Amino acid sequence: MIADEASMAQMMAASQKGDRAMYRALLSEVQLWLERYFRKRVAPAQLDDLVQEVLMAVHAKRATWDPTRAFYPWLAAIARYRWIDHLRKVYRSAEDELGDHDAAEDSEEEAVMARMSLERLFVHLPDKQAEVIELVKIEGLTISEASAKTGQSESLVKVNIHRGLKKLSALVEKAE
């Protein structure tokens, strides 16, 4: 059975004062609480590792607990942050496992067709709008670089991009 708030706070306060026996008892109770907390949040194979990570974090952060405050919310915050870190790590490794065979192949023909479609759409825009959209959105220049290249102020570049994209969007919707 997991200890109540008052008992946990008492064990933590004693642990902060150097009572090793209380600290071992506290960690044992914390471990039980963490196992129950994570049981439905992570895969069974990952449970022990995550509990150990949190126990190490509790050990490292034990001096930050304020005896005038509740213990379980402090513990839950540490557990939650470690759980989020764990999920990030799991999802990152899952993404890394995707090989190049999953990536789309570059197609010269598709790029040419996309460019021709853009050219057809750009004829419906004023030259200044088409030019800054090309520079910023396609070539990847910054607003200030596009401003310097075209002679337009930075705010005018932004306005022209906004208006041009709005008009392009309306053209595409109208064509559908």
Residue pairs with C-beta under 8 A, 6 or more apart in sequence:
2 29
2 32
2 33
2 36
3 11
3 29
5 70
5 71
5 72
7 29
8 26
8 29
8 30
8 71
8 72
8 75
9 67
9 70
9 71
11 22
11 23
11 25
11 26
11 29
12 26
12 62
12 65
12 67
12 71
13 67
14 22
14 23
15 22
15 23
15 26
15 62
16 62
16 63
16 65
16 67
27 55
27 58
27 59
30 54
30 55
30 58
30 75
31 51
31 55
33 72
33 75
34 50
34 51
34 54
34 55
34 79
35 47
35 51
37 76
37 79
38 47
38 50
38 51
38 79
38 83
39 47
41 83
42 50
42 83
42 86
46 86
46 90
50 82
50 83
50 86
53 82
53 86
54 78
54 79
54 82
57 78
57 81
57 82
58 75
58 78
61 78
64 74
65 71
65 74
66 74
118 138
121 168
121 171
121 172
122 130
122 133
122 134
124 167
124 168
124 171
125 133
125 164
125 167
125 168
126 160
126 164
128 150
128 152
128 160
129 160
129 161
129 163
129 164
129 167
130 164
131 150
132 146
132 150
132 152
132 157
132 160
132 161
132 164
133 160
133 161
133 164
133 165
133 168
135 141
135 145
135 146
135 149
135 150
136 142
136 143
136 146
136 157
136 161
137 161
137 165
141 149
143 154
143 157
143 158
144 154
146 152
146 157
147 153
147 154
147 156
147 157
150 157
152 160
